Amino acid sequence: MRTLARTLLRACLLVSVPICASAQTEPVVVEAESGTIGASFNTVTANGVTYITINSTDATNPPVPARLATYSVTFPAAGQYELYARFRVGPDSGNDDSFFLGNGFSPTTFANANQVDNGGYTLPQDTVRNGGPATNNVYKWFKLSGFVGPAVWNVPAGALTQTFVIGGREDGNFIDKFAFGLVGSYYTVSNLDTGTAASGTPPPPDPPAYTRTGPALATGKAKFLGSAWSGGVNGNNLNFGAYWNQVTPENGGKWASVEGTRDVYNFADARNASNQAAANGSLFKWHVLFWGNQQPNWMWDLPPAEQLEEIHEWLQAIATEFPDLQQIEVVNEPLHDRPDKTSAGNTTAGGGSGGYYEALGGAGATGHDWIINAFTLARQYFPNAKLMLNDYSITNDGNATTNYLTIINLLKERNLIDLVGVQGHAFEFGGPTSNSAATHRANLTRLQAAGLPIYVTEFDLDGNDDPVQLEAYQRLFPVFWEHEAVKGITMWGYTRNGHWRRGSGAWLMYMNGAERPALQWLVAYVTNTPATVTAGQSFNVSESAAGGTAIGTVLATDVDAGTTLSQWQLTDATGKFAIDAGTGALSLAPGATLDFEAATSYSVSVSVWDGYTRSAASVAIEVTNVNDNVPSVSAGQTFDIDSGYKRTIAWLESSDPDDMNQLGFTTFQDWQIVSGNPGSVFRVTPSAGELQIARPLLIDWRKTSYSLVTTVSDGANTSAPTPVTVVIPKRVDMCLFDVIRLEVPKASAPLVFLLGGELGSCFAPL
C-alpha cells in the first residue's frame, strides 16, 4: 500500500494542472484557470471563486485558438471516466449558458454544451446525475457525460496523461472547474468539491425496454401530433412512426446546417426527415427559411446585394430538392432573433445570425419590411405551400401577442401568410409548475381572431422528476390540444439522447423505448375516446320535494376498456340542484325548493371525467305538479238576474295557481253559497258552479241586488268566501210558454211566474 501511495503521489506531482486522484474513486479535479487559457478568456476571482469566462459571444464551431482552454490531465489509472463541470450561468439564462466541449481527448471536433442553464446540483449531499433542479446565478455541478460530448472518456494503459480542451461560446458562463470520475461511481456535490471518494446514490435503473406498436397517436384525429426529427444517431428518432404523424427536421432545414460552406449543400438530414414523413403518410414541414441563428457565417461579410443573390439561391435549392413542401416556416422568431448585425449576440459573424437583415429590406416603412419581403420570396418559390410565421414567448405575454398580431395582419393584408406558429417551449410557462394555463388560453383566442389556423411548433415541458413533468403535461398540454384554433402540435424532440433540453428533463422516452410517466399519459390522453354523456336524459321531481331529495342518476358510456368515470360536475345557474361527484346521482340541493307555478322544467349541464377528457351534455329536470295552492272564486263577478235561460243565471268562474302551467290539472268542486242567500232563493251546482234561481217566488223584488258569498274547492283546499253580485234591474226579461218574450216591470215578475213564465231568454245559449 505504501509503494502504491508513493507512486500515485509522484503521478499527481507530474501533472501540469491541480488534480486530486487516488487508487479508489476520488475524482480527478481540474481547476478551470490552471490550463493554457486562450486570449479571449478572462480569469476572474470573485467571492472566493476563481473562474474563467469568454469575453464575447461567438458561436463559431470549431472555436478559434484564442477561444480555447487546454489542459494536460494525468489520471491515476487507466479506465473509463465520466465528465462533470462546476459553473455559474448568468441572469440571461439560455443566452449565457453554452460553451464548446471537445469530442474526446485531443479533439478535432467540438460539441455544443448548450441549455445547461437548467439542471445541475448545489446541495452538498446531492448525487450529481444528469438533470437536476438548479438553474441560474448559482455555482452548480453539472454532469456532462450522458448530456453532451463523449459518454465515456477512455484513458488507456500507458497513456495516462491526456489533453482535454474546451472552447468559449457565450459570455455569461463562469467556469470554475471540471472533474473526471470513474464510470460506475456516483459523486455528491461534496465529493466533487473536496475531491473525496464517491459516496453518492446510484440512480434507479431504467424501466424495462418497451416498443409501442400501432399507428401514430393522433391517427384519425382532427389535428396532428408530430415531432422534430433529430439528426445524429438513429436512437434519437426511436420508433418515430408509432407516436408521431407529422415531421419537422430539428436542425436539418436550417441554413447553416444545409450550406455551412458556400455553394455546398447537404440536405441529408432534411431528406431523412422527409422520408420518415413519406413512409408514414405524415405531413412534412420545413424549418426554417430565415432566422437570426444557425445561419451561414460566410453570409456576414457579403454586401447586401450579394446576400440577396444568395438568398435566392438558398430558396431555389430547397424548391428543387423538395418541390412538394406542404408547410414552411418562413421566418422564425422575428420578435426575438432577427438576422441582423446589431442585436445582442449578433455583432460578429460567429454569432450565427447571417447578418442579411438589410438585404431583405430591414425595417422599412412598415417596421417589418424584411419579414414581408421574406414571405414574398417564399410565395414566389413555393406557390403551393402553406406559409407560416413562428416565434416563442407569444401566448405567455399579452404584449408579445399584440406585436405578433401586428406582423400577422401586415402579411394578411398582402395575402402572404397561411398559418400562425407559436413554439410552446418549457421556458414559456414560467417553470414546470407555473399557473399559466389561463394566460395561454386567452392569448390563443386573441390569435384566433386573425382567422388563420394556429400550430404549436416546438412543444416541450421540463421535469427531471417524473411527477413534476407529468403534472405539467396534464395541466398545460390540453390548453393547446383542446383549443379549437390549434390544428396541430409538434413536440420538439422526445428521446433522452436526442432532446435539446435534456438537462432540464424535457425528454419523454428512454433509449430502450420505455416511456416516462408524462409520455404514458400523453399516449392515453391523445388516443382516448372521450366518454359520452347519454343524450336526451330527462328526470322528474315533485315540486313538493325537500332539499336533498334524490332525482336520478345521469348515465354515461365510454368505449375505452378499463375506464373509470369520475369527477361528475354540474353547471346550474339556479343553484337548485346538486350532483354526486363519484356516481353522477342528481338531487335537489340542500335548502332548495321548487315551484311548478314558477318553472316547470330546468336544463342543466352535466359533465364527467374519463381520466383524460371532460365530456358534457344537457340534462332536463321536469318538475311535477302538486295540488298545493288554494283555489279562488273570481272576484268582481256580477250578473243580471234575467241574464240567463230559465232558472240558470250564469256559470261562476274560478281559478287555481296549480292549473296555470297545466291546464285541467285542478278539478273544481263543492261549489257553495255560504251566505247572502235568505230563503235559499239561489243555489249553485256543486260540480259545475252553475248559479241558478232555486225559489223564484221568494225573490225579494224590492231589492236592487243580492250579494251571494261563494266558495269552491279543488279537492284539497277551499277558497276564501268571495261575493258574487246578482243585480235586479227595474225591468226584467221573461219568457212565457217558452216562446213569448216579455219585458215587464220587476213588480210584475211574480204574476208572470204564476202564469208559467221564466226569467231570461226563451232560447238556451249555444
FENJO-V296698 format. One record per backbone hydrogen bond with DSSP energy under -1.0 kcal/mol. NH is the residue of the N-H (numbers start at 1). CO is the residue of the C=O. Records with the same first field share a line. If there is no record, write none. Layout:
BEGIN
NH=CO, CO
END
This chain:
BEGIN
5=1
6=2
7=3
8=4
9=5
10=6
11=7
12=8
13=9
14=10
28=180
30=178
32=176
34=31
36=70
38=68
40=66
41=38
42=53
44=51
46=49
49=46
51=44
52=175
53=42
55=40
58=169
59=350
67=64
68=65
69=166
70=36
71=164
73=162
75=160
79=155
81=153
82=181
84=179
85=142
86=177
87=140
88=174
90=172
93=90
95=92
96=93
99=113
100=167
101=111
102=165
103=109
104=102
106=163
111=101
113=99
114=112
119=134
120=131
121=141
126=123
128=187
134=120
137=89
140=87
141=121
142=85
144=83
145=83
147=144
148=144
153=81
155=79
159=156
162=73
164=71
166=69
167=100
168=67
170=98
174=88
175=52
176=86
177=86
178=30
179=84
180=28
181=82
183=80
185=182
189=126
190=124
192=188
193=189
194=190
195=191
196=191
200=186
210=512
217=243
219=216
221=218
224=487
226=489
227=246
228=491
229=248
236=233
237=234
238=235
240=237
242=239
243=240
244=240
245=225
247=283
248=227
250=229
254=251
256=294
258=254
259=255
264=261
266=258
271=267
272=268
273=269
274=270
275=271
276=272
277=273
278=274
279=275
280=276
282=277
283=245
285=247
286=327
289=329
290=330
292=337
295=352
299=296
300=297
302=299
307=303
308=304
309=305
310=306
311=307
312=308
313=309
314=310
315=311
316=312
317=313
318=314
319=315
320=316
321=317
322=318
327=284
328=386
329=286
330=388
332=290
333=390
337=333
340=338
346=343
351=348
352=349
357=339
360=356
361=358
362=357
367=363
369=363
370=362
372=368
373=369
374=370
375=371
376=372
377=373
378=374
379=375
380=376
381=377
382=378
385=382
386=326
388=328
389=419
390=331
397=394
401=397
402=398
403=399
404=400
405=401
406=402
407=403
408=404
409=405
410=406
411=407
412=408
413=409
415=412
416=411
418=387
419=387
420=453
421=389
422=455
423=391
428=425
429=426
434=431
436=434
440=436
441=437
442=438
443=439
444=440
445=441
446=442
447=443
448=444
449=445
450=447
451=448
454=485
455=420
456=488
457=422
458=423
459=490
460=424
463=504
469=465
470=466
471=467
472=468
473=469
474=470
475=471
476=472
477=473
480=477
481=477
482=478
486=483
487=454
489=224
490=456
491=226
492=459
493=491
496=509
502=499
505=502
506=501
508=494
509=494
510=514
513=510
516=508
520=516
521=517
522=518
523=519
524=520
525=521
526=522
527=523
532=557
534=555
539=620
541=622
543=624
545=542
548=588
549=546
551=586
552=586
554=584
557=532
563=560
566=609
568=581
569=607
571=605
578=587
580=585
584=580
586=552
587=578
588=549
589=576
592=589
598=595
599=595
602=621
604=619
605=571
606=617
607=569
608=615
609=566
610=613
615=608
617=606
619=604
620=537
621=602
622=539
623=600
624=541
628=626
632=655
634=653
639=725
641=727
643=640
645=648
648=645
649=691
650=691
652=689
655=632
659=656
660=657
665=662
669=713
671=686
672=711
674=709
675=709
680=677
683=692
685=690
689=685
691=650
692=683
693=647
694=681
695=681
698=695
699=696
701=699
703=700
706=726
708=724
709=675
710=722
711=672
713=669
714=717
719=712
722=710
724=708
725=637
726=706
727=639
728=704
732=744
734=742
735=758
736=740
739=736
740=736
742=734
744=732
746=730
748=745
752=748
753=749
754=750
755=751
756=753
757=752
758=735
760=733
761=644
END
